[in-house]
């Protein structure tokens, strides 16, 4: 009887712990896509997303480096083969926090572009949601709450 109670308790706790912890298997092409992402020039005008390009040229290398650091964070998680949504959410939060020192220097278009770069990283690994982190960065709150 003790074994049955232990087994049921174990299953129950495992189920509770795993709820909300979607596992993401790293796509085969992810590592190549990370390398392509890191090597491409960023903050260029892009008519597809109505981005006029960076206004302050002095910010371009700074912002590029911060985005590339976030790509490397994602890459380090993805190399494990399987990760949870939460692992990537922590990487997004860490990455967005890197912009805190220059946040006030960023105009709306550049903040939006930063968010689209994070969305590109999410697409590489198949992460469906930032958990509200991008909305928080962009607008100061999460619309889903």
PyMOL commands that set and color helices and strands:
alter all, ss='L'
color gray80, all
select helices_A, chain A and resi 2-18+30-39+47-49+57-78+85-97+103-105+108-125+133-139
alter helices_A, ss='H'
color red, helices_A
select strands_A, chain A and resi 23-25+82-84
alter strands_A, ss='S'
color yellow, strands_A
deselect
rebuild
show_as cartoon
